[in-house]
Amino acid sequence: MKFSFTSVVAFAAVALNAGQVQAGPIAMGLCYSACNAGYVTCCASAGAIAGTFTLGLGVPAALAVCSVVQGTCMAACTPLLAAPTP
């Protein structure tokens, strides 16, 4: 198998920088996904479909709690952006 010069240089660059990887944005994205999954589950248990209602007068308290918990969860995920994750 013959490798081109470009392929060898690209592989060397990746191999030499492998120790300097920071996966903070990936961890934050996974955390956000978990928060959203919990939000959808919470809304479903309250009898609503996530994204089909607004928080105004007359909204059930359970849906308001779901939104508050999701906001708290998302705020807890934000510091993961800067966290170095090997």
Secondary structure as GFF3:
##gff-version 3
##sequence-region A 1 86
A	DSSP	alpha_helix	5	16	.	.	.	ID=ss1
A	DSSP	three_ten_helix	18	20	.	.	.	ID=ss2
A	DSSP	alpha_helix	24	45	.	.	.	ID=ss3
A	DSSP	alpha_helix	61	77	.	.	.	ID=ss4
A	DSSP	three_ten_helix	78	81	.	.	.	ID=ss5
###
